[in-house]
Amino acid sequence: MNRFAAQLDIIYDFFASPFQAMESVRGNRPVLLGLMAYLASGMTWIIVQAFPGTFNAEILSWIPWPMLLAMGGVVAVIVGICLTGILHITAELFGGNGSALGLYVLLGLSELVWVFYLPILFLANFLFGYTGVFHFAALLVLGTISLSLKARSIRDNYGFTSRRAWTVLFLPYTIAVLLGAGFLAYLIGSAVVTALKLI
């Protein structure tokens, strides 16, 4: 029971007293807490995707709920591990000195805001009927909060300034987008060259 209360204290401190949460994570490295946070956010995400009226609802309705929830949780955990690894390497390249396990826990806690996604949609559906506007607004607001918490987690874990933390957060995404755009341009270019040769 004391251990459970300690985990709840870390969650509360993460939102209310970030410095205290950082000290707790450094001291205890509660990896299980980070794992549970990722599972909760992933399960919430998959339920939202199966919400009546959403784009994926018809497709996901064929998958049994236990399998759907397990899939959402496992995908979230895997994405969390990959994101932590990429951001940790990026932070070290920027001269940061911090714990990858600590970052994993903090990033997991930053995902907990998505747990509010489902209640917001239920409330909007109950009051106004399903509308994509509330879906998009909730996505935008919670996404912004989650990104801000991720940047703060990087800043606190590695002792960065806020500007450097945001740079570390967005650099991998920027590189991925540029590589994707380059690959797409290559495919289009190859198709055009092939088409010209056939003329």
C-alpha positions in Angstrom: 0.0 0.0 0.0 2.8 2.4 0.9 4.5 1.7 -2.5 1.2 2.4 -4.3 0.8 5.7 -2.4 4.4 6.6 -3.3 3.6 6.0 -7.0 0.5 8.3 -6.7 2.7 10.9 -5.0 5.1 10.9 -8.0 2.2 11.3 -10.4 0.8 14.2 -8.4 4.2 15.8 -8.1 4.8 15.5 -11.8 2.0 17.9 -12.5 2.0 20.0 -9.3 5.7 20.0 -8.2 8.0 19.0 -11.1 11.2 19.4 -9.1 10.0 17.0 -6.4 8.9 14.5 -9.0 12.3 14.7 -10.7 14.0 14.0 -7.4 11.7 11.0 -6.7 12.4 9.6 -10.2 16.2 10.1 -9.8 16.1 8.4 -6.4 13.8 5.5 -7.2 13.7 5.1 -11.0 10.1 3.7 -10.9 10.2 2.1 -14.3 7.0 0.1 -13.6 5.2 3.5 -13.1 6.4 4.7 -16.5 5.3 1.4 -18.0 1.8 1.6 -16.5 1.5 5.2 -17.7 2.2 4.2 -21.2 -0.2 1.3 -21.0 -3.0 3.6 -19.7 -2.4 6.1 -22.4 -2.2 3.5 -25.1 -5.4 1.8 -24.0 -7.2 5.1 -23.9 -6.0 5.9 -27.4 -7.2 2.7 -28.8 -10.6 3.1 -27.2 -10.9 6.6 -28.6 -10.0 5.2 -32.1 -12.9 2.8 -31.7 -15.3 5.5 -30.5 -18.6 5.4 -32.5 -18.4 7.9 -35.4 -14.6 8.0 -35.7 -12.8 7.1 -38.9 -11.4 3.8 -37.5 -14.5 2.7 -35.6 -15.9 0.3 -38.3 -12.5 -1.4 -38.8 -11.7 -1.8 -35.1 -15.2 -3.1 -34.3 -14.2 -6.5 -35.7 -11.4 -6.9 -33.1 -12.3 -8.3 -29.7 -12.0 -5.7 -26.9 -9.3 -7.6 -24.8 -7.1 -7.9 -27.9 -7.8 -4.3 -28.8 -6.8 -3.0 -25.4 -3.7 -5.2 -25.3 -2.7 -4.0 -28.8 -3.0 -0.4 -27.7 -1.0 -0.9 -24.6 1.8 -2.9 -26.2 2.1 -0.4 -29.1 2.3 2.5 -26.6 5.0 0.8 -24.6 7.1 0.0 -27.7 6.7 3.6 -29.0 7.7 4.9 -25.6 10.9 2.8 -25.5 11.9 3.8 -29.0 11.1 7.5 -28.3 13.1 7.4 -25.1 16.1 5.9 -26.9 16.1 8.4 -29.7 15.6 11.4 -27.4 18.3 10.1 -24.9 20.8 9.8 -27.7 19.9 13.2 -29.1 20.2 14.8 -25.6 23.6 13.2 -25.1 24.7 14.6 -28.5 23.7 18.1 -27.2 25.9 17.5 -24.1 23.1 16.4 -21.7 23.8 14.2 -18.7 20.8 12.3 -17.5 19.2 8.9 -17.0 17.5 7.1 -19.9 15.3 5.2 -17.3 14.4 8.5 -15.7 13.5 9.9 -19.1 11.4 6.8 -19.8 9.4 7.3 -16.6 9.0 11.1 -17.2 7.9 10.7 -20.8 5.4 8.0 -19.7 3.9 10.4 -17.1 3.6 13.1 -19.8 1.4 10.6 -21.7 -1.0 10.4 -18.8 -2.8 13.5 -20.1 -4.3 11.3 -22.8 -6.3 9.5 -20.2 -8.6 12.6 -20.2 -9.3 12.2 -23.9 -12.0 9.6 -23.4 -14.0 11.4 -20.7 -13.9 14.6 -22.8 -15.3 12.7 -25.8 -18.0 11.0 -23.7 -19.0 14.4 -22.2 -19.1 16.0 -25.6 -21.1 13.1 -27.1 -23.6 13.2 -24.2 -24.1 17.0 -24.4 -23.9 17.7 -28.1 -23.8 14.4 -29.9 -20.6 13.2 -31.6 -18.9 16.0 -33.5 -15.4 16.0 -35.0 -14.8 19.5 -33.8 -14.6 18.4 -30.1 -12.5 15.4 -31.2 -10.0 17.7 -32.9 -10.1 20.4 -30.1 -9.4 17.7 -27.5 -6.6 16.3 -29.6 -5.0 19.7 -30.1 -5.2 20.8 -26.5 -4.1 17.5 -24.9 -1.4 17.1 -27.6 0.0 20.6 -26.8 0.0 19.8 -23.0 1.7 16.4 -23.6 4.4 18.0 -25.8 5.0 20.7 -23.2 5.4 18.1 -20.5 7.8 16.1 -22.6 10.0 19.2 -23.2 9.9 19.9 -19.5 10.9 16.3 -18.7 13.9 16.6 -21.1 14.9 19.9 -19.5 14.7 18.5 -16.0 16.3 15.2 -16.7 19.3 16.6 -18.5 19.6 20.1 -17.0 18.9 21.8 -20.3 17.4 25.2 -20.9 13.9 25.2 -22.2 15.0 26.2 -25.7 17.5 23.3 -25.9 14.9 20.9 -24.5 12.5 21.8 -27.2 15.2 21.5 -29.8 16.1 18.0 -28.6 12.4 17.1 -28.6 11.7 18.3 -32.2 15.0 17.4 -33.9 14.3 13.7 -34.4 10.8 14.5 -35.7 12.2 17.1 -38.1 14.9 14.6 -39.4 12.2 11.9 -39.8 10.0 14.3 -41.8 12.9 15.4 -44.0 14.0 11.8 -44.6 10.4 10.9 -45.4 10.1 13.8 -47.8 13.4 12.9 -49.4 12.4 9.3 -49.9 9.0 10.4 -51.4 10.8 12.8 -53.7 13.2 10.0 -54.8 10.2 7.7 -55.5 8.4 10.4 -57.5 11.6 11.2 -59.4 12.3 7.6 -60.2 8.7 7.2 -61.5 9.0 10.3 -63.7 12.4 9.1 -65.1 10.9 5.6 -65.8 7.9 7.2 -67.5 10.1 9.4 -69.7 12.1 6.4 -70.8 9.0 4.6 -71.9 7.9 7.5 -74.1 
